[in-house]
Amino acid sequence: MTCGADAALEVSALATGGVNHPSLASAPAEEVTQLFNRFRPPLLRYVYTLGLSLEDGEEVVQEVFLSLFQHLSRGKSRHNLAGWIFRVGHNLALKKRYSRMAEQPKEGTLEQVLDPTPSIEEVMVVRQRQDVLLAVVGALPELDRCCLNLRAEGLRYRQISEVLGISLGAVAMSLVRSIERLSRATRS
């Protein structure tokens, strides 16, 4: 990473094909060096606000001024160079940021925040609740327990009545009693 005057010399050297002597530098190289010295600090601050590290920001700034040299060397417009510098810096900074995000493991993403794996505390709460429910089911009269188990297996009231040899009303009353007991157990 280079900064300040070193970076200006590096940009100038790249722009002039490695020639650092002022008398041998081209007019676009001199102009780019002047613009670099003027706009480097505000451009670096700006790209930093886009979420880049200082190192990546310096790299983007150097790319901007290298692109500027190429732009001016081709004889393209010199109109609103400050706007051009910031627009190119903005685009390169976003590109750099997105490429860095793609490279890095996703830390703190929604998937990690909403980790489907339950915590130890959640596992314990679920186990305690299951123990309570199993105790309630175990304490039910045998007929109620059978009705509840058959309903849990997906049988309809009529099928339960046929399997156990009891009336539809008895099946309904048994299931209502069992569900009420389970509900009371889970509320406490």
TIZA-506239 format. One record per atom (N, C-alpha, C, O): residue in three letters; x, y, z. Coordinates in steps of 0.2 Angstrom, whole numbers, plus 5000, padded with zeros to 4 digits. Example, Ala and Ser with C-alpha at 12.3 -4.5 7.8 and 13.67 -1.06 7.14 Angstrom:
residues 2
ala506649725039;ala506249785039;ala506649845039;ala507149835042;ser506449895035;ser506849955036;ser506450005039;ser506750065040;
end
This chain:
residues 188
met500449945000;met500050005000;met500450065000;met500950075004;thr500350114996;thr500650174996;thr500250234997;thr499650224996;cys500450284999;cys500050345001;cys500350414999;cys501050414999;gly499950464999;gly500250524998;gly500650534992;gly500550514986;ala501250564993;ala501750584988;ala501950524984;ala502050524978;asp502050464988;asp502350404985;asp501750374980;asp501950354975;ala501150384982;ala500650364977;ala500650404971;ala500450384966;ala500650474972;ala500650514966;ala501250494962;ala501150494955;leu501850484964;leu502450464960;leu502250394956;leu502450384951;glu501950354960;glu501750284957;glu501250294951;glu501350264946;val500750334952;val500250344947;val500650384941;val500550364935;ser501050434943;ser501450464938;ser501850424934;ser501950424928;ala502250374937;ala502650324934;ala502250284930;ala502450264924;leu501750254932;leu501250214928;leu501050254922;leu501050224916;ala500850314923;ala500550354917;ala501150364912;ala500950374906;thr501750374914;thr502250394909;thr502650334907;thr503150344904;gly502450274909;gly502750214907;gly503450204911;gly503950174908;gly503450234917;gly504050224921;gly504450274921;gly504950274925;val504350334917;val504750394917;val504550434922;val504050464922;asn505050454927;asn504850494933;asn505150564932;asn504950604936;his505550574927;his505850644927;his505350694924;his504950684919;pro505250754928;pro504650794926;pro504750824919;pro504250834915;ser505350834916;ser505450854909;ser505250804904;ser505050824898;leu505250744906;leu505050684901;leu504350664902;leu504050624898;ala503950694907;ala503250674908;ala502850704903;ala502950764901;ser502350674901;ser501850694896;ser501350744899;ser501350744906;ala501050784895;ala500550834898;ala499950804902;ala499850824907;pro499650744900;pro499150714904;pro499450684910;pro499050684915;ala500050664910;ala500350634917;ala500450694922;ala500250684928;glu500650754919;glu500650814924;glu499950834927;glu499950844932;glu499550834922;glu498850854924;glu498550804929;glu498250814934;val498650734928;val498450684932;val498750684939;val498450684944;thr499450704939;thr499750714945;thr499450774949;thr499350764955;gln499350824946;gln499050884949;gln498350864952;gln498150884958;leu497950834948;leu497250814950;leu497350764956;leu496950764960;phe497850714956;phe497850664961;phe498050704967;phe497750684973;asn498450754967;asn498650784973;asn498050824976;asn497950834982;arg497650844972;arg497050884974;arg496450844976;arg496150864981;phe496350794973;phe495750754974;phe495850684978;phe495350654980;arg496450664979;arg496550604983;arg496250604990;arg495850554991;pro496350654994;pro496050655001;pro495350645001;pro495050605004;pro494950694997;pro494250684997;pro493950624994;pro493450594996;leu494350604989;leu494050534985;leu494150474990;leu493750434991;leu494750474993;leu494850424998;leu494350425004;leu494150375006;arg494250485006;arg493750485012;arg493050465009;arg492650425013;tyr492850485003;tyr492250465000;tyr492150384999;tyr491650355001;val492750354996;val492650284995;val492650245002;val492450185002;tyr492950275007;tyr492950245013;tyr492250245016;tyr492050195020;thr491850295015;thr491150295017;thr490750245014;thr490250225016;leu491050215008;leu490650165005;leu490750095007;leu490550045005;gly491150095013;gly491250025016;gly491949995015;gly492049935016;leu492450025012;leu493049995010;leu493550005016;leu493450055020;ser494049955016;ser494549965021;ser495050025018;ser494950045012;leu495450045022;leu495950105020;leu496350075014;leu496450105009;glu496550015015;glu497049985009;glu496649975003;glu496849994998;asp496049955003;asp495649944997;asp495450014994;asp495450024988;gly495350064999;gly495250134996;gly495750164993;gly495750194987;glu496350154995;glu497050174992;glu497050144985;glu497250174980;glu496950074985;glu496950044978;glu496450074973;glu496650084967;val495850084976;val495350114971;val495550184969;val495450194963;val495850224973;val496050284971;val496550284966;val496550324961;gln497050244967;gln497550234962;gln497250204955;gln497450234950;glu496750164955;glu496450144949;glu496050194946;glu496050204939;val495750244950;val495450294947;val495850344943;val495750364937;phe496450354946;phe496950404943;phe497250374937;phe497450404932;leu497350304937;leu497650274931;leu497150274925;leu497350284920;ser496550264927;ser495950264922;ser495950344919;ser495850354913;leu496050384924;leu496050454922;leu496550474917;leu496450504911;phe497150444918;phe497750454913;phe497550424907;phe497650454901;gln497250364907;gln497050334900;gln496550374897;gln496550384891;his496050394900;his495550434898;his495850504894;his495650514889;leu496250534898;leu496550594895;leu497050584889;leu497050624884;ser497350524890;ser497850514884;ser497550494878;ser497750504872;arg496950474878;arg496550454872;arg496150524869;arg495850514864;gly496350574873;gly496050634870;gly495250644872;gly494950684868;lys495050614877;lys494350614879;lys494150684882;lys494650714884;ser493550694884;ser493350754887;ser493650774893;ser493750724898;arg493850834894;arg494150864900;arg493550894904;arg493750924910;his492950894902;his492450924905;his492250894912;his492150834912;asn492150934917;asn491950904924;asn492450844926;asn492150794928;leu493050854926;leu493450804928;leu493350784936;leu493450724938;ala493250834940;ala493050814947;ala492450764947;ala492550714951;gly491950784944;gly491350734943;gly491550664941;gly491350614943;trp491950664935;trp492250604932;trp492550564937;trp492450504938;ile493050594941;ile493450564946;ile493050524951;ile493150474953;phe492550564954;phe492150534959;phe491650484957;phe491450434960;arg491350494951;arg490950444948;arg491350374947;arg491050324949;val491950384944;val492350324943;val492550294949;val492550234950;gly492750334954;gly492850314961;gly492350274964;gly492350224967;his491750304964;his491150274966;his491050204963;his490950154967;asn491050194957;asn490950134953;asn491450084955;asn491250024957;leu492050104955;leu492650054957;leu492550034964;leu492649974966;ala492350084969;ala492350064976;ala491750014977;ala491849964981;leu491150024973;leu490649974974;leu490849904971;leu490649854974;lys491149904966;lys491449844963;lys491949804968;lys491849744969;lys492349844971;lys492849814976;lys492449784982;lys492649734984;arg491949824984;arg491649804990;arg491249744989;arg491249694993;tyr490949734983;tyr490549674981;tyr490949614980;tyr490849564982;ser491549624977;ser492049574976;ser492349544983;ser492449484984;arg492449594988;arg492649574994;arg492149534998;arg492249495002;met491549564997;met490949525001;met490849454998;met490749405002;ala490949444992;ala490949374989;ala491549334991;ala491449274992;glu492049364992;glu492649324994;glu492649305002;glu492849245003;gln492349345006;gln492349335013;gln491849285015;gln491249285012;pro491949245020;pro491449205023;pro490849255026;pro491049305029;lys490249235026;lys489749275028;lys489649275036;lys489449225039;glu489949325039;glu489849325046;glu489249375048;glu489249425045;gly488949345053;gly488349395055;gly487749395050;gly487349445051;thr487749345046;thr487149345041;thr486549325044;thr486549295050;leu486049335041;leu485349315044;leu485349245045;leu485049225050;glu485649205041;glu485649135042;glu485949115049;glu485749065052;gln486549145050;gln486849135057;gln486449165063;gln486449135068;val486149225062;val485749255067;val485149205069;val485049195075;leu484849185064;leu484349135064;leu484549065064;leu484249025060;asp485049045067;asp485248975067;asp484748925069;asp484448935074;pro484648885064;pro484048835066;pro484248785071;pro483848745074;thr484948775073;thr485148735078;thr484948765085;thr485148815086;pro484548725089;pro484348755095;pro484848755100;pro485348715100;ser484848805104;ser485348815109;ser485248765115;ser484748725115;ile485748755119;ile485648705125;ile485048725129;ile484648675131;glu484948785130;glu484348805134;glu483648795131;glu483248765134;glu483648805124;glu483048785120;glu482948705121;glu482348685121;val483448665120;val483448595120;val483148575127;val482748535127;met483448605132;met483148585139;met482448605140;met482048565143;val482248665138;val481548685138;val481048635135;val480548615137;val481248615129;val480848565125;val480848495128;val480348465129;arg481448475131;arg481448415134;arg480948415141;arg480648365142;gln481048465144;gln480548475150;gln479848475148;gln479448445152;arg479648505143;arg478948515141;arg478748445139;arg478248425140;gln479248405135;gln479048335133;gln478948295139;gln478448255139;asp479348295144;asp479348255150;asp478648275153;asp478348225156;val478448335154;val477848355157;val477248325153;val476748295156;leu477248325146;leu476748305142;leu476648225143;leu476148195143;leu477248195142;leu477248125143;leu476948095150;leu476648045150;ala477148135155;ala476848115162;ala476148125162;ala475748085165;val475848175159;val475148185158;val474848135154;val474348105157;val475148115149;val474848065144;val474847995148;val474347955148;gly475347985152;gly475447925156;gly474947925161;gly474747865164;ala474747975164;ala474247975170;ala473547975167;ala473047965171;leu473447985161;leu472747975158;leu472447905159;leu472847855159;pro471847905160;pro471547835160;pro471647795153;pro471747835148;glu471647735153;glu471847695148;glu471447715142;glu471747715136;leu470847715142;leu470347735137;leu470547795133;leu470547805127;asp470647845138;asp470847915135;asp471547915132;asp471547945126;arg471947875134;arg472647875131;arg472547835125;arg472947855120;cys472147785124;cys472147745118;cys471747795113;cys471947795107;cys471247835114;cys470947875110;cys471447935107;cys471447945101;leu471847955112;leu472248005110;leu472847985105;leu472948015100;asn473047925107;asn473647895103;asn473347875096;asn473647885091;leu472747855095;leu472447835089;leu472347895085;leu472447895079;arg472047955088;arg471948015085;arg472648045082;arg472648075077;ala473148035086;ala473848065084;ala474048025078;ala474448045074;glu473847965077;glu474047925072;glu473647935065;glu473747905060;gly473147985066;gly472748005060;gly472147975059;gly471747985054;leu471847935064;leu471247905063;leu470647955065;leu470747995069;arg470147945061;arg469547985062;arg469147965068;arg469247905070;tyr468748005071;tyr468347985077;tyr467947925075;tyr467947875080;arg467647915070;arg467247855068;arg467647795068;arg467447735071;gln468247795065;gln468747745065;gln468947725072;gln469047665074;ile469147775077;ile469247765084;ile468747725087;ile468847675091;ser468147745086;ser467547715089;ser467447645087;ser467347605091;glu467647625081;glu467547555079;glu468147515082;glu468047455084;val468747545082;val469347505085;val469247495092;val469347435094;leu468947545096;leu468947535103;leu468247505105;leu468147485111;gly467747505100;gly467047475102;gly466747525107;gly466347505111;ile466747595106;ile466447645110;ile466047685105;ile466147685099;ser465547725108;ser465147775104;ser465647835101;ser466147845104;leu465347865096;leu465647925094;leu465747975099;leu466248015100;gly465147985103;gly465148035109;gly465648025114;gly465948065116;ala465747955115;ala466247935120;ala466947955118;ala467447975122;val467147945111;val467747965108;val467848035109;val468348065111;ala467348075107;ala467448145107;ala467548175114;ala467948215116;met467148145119;met467248165126;met467948145129;met468248185133;ser468148095127;ser468848065129;ser469348115126;ser469848135130;leu469348135120;leu469848175117;leu469848245120;leu470348275121;val469248275121;val469148335124;val469448335131;val469848385133;arg469348285135;arg469648285142;arg470448275141;arg470748315145;ser470648235137;ser471348225136;ser471748295134;ser472248315136;ile471448325129;ile471748385126;ile471748445132;ile472148485132;glu471148445136;glu471148495141;glu471648485146;glu471948535149;arg471848425148;arg472348405153;arg473048425150;arg473448455154;leu473148415144;leu473748425141;leu473848505140;leu474448535141;ser473348545139;ser473348615138;ser473548645145;ser473948695146;arg473148615150;arg473348645157;arg474048635159;arg474348675162;ala474348575157;ala475048555159;ala475548605155;ala476048625158;thr475348625149;thr475848665145;thr475748735147;thr476248775146;arg475248755151;arg475148825153;arg475548845159;arg475748895161;ser475648795163;ser475948805170;ser476648795169;ser477048805174;
end
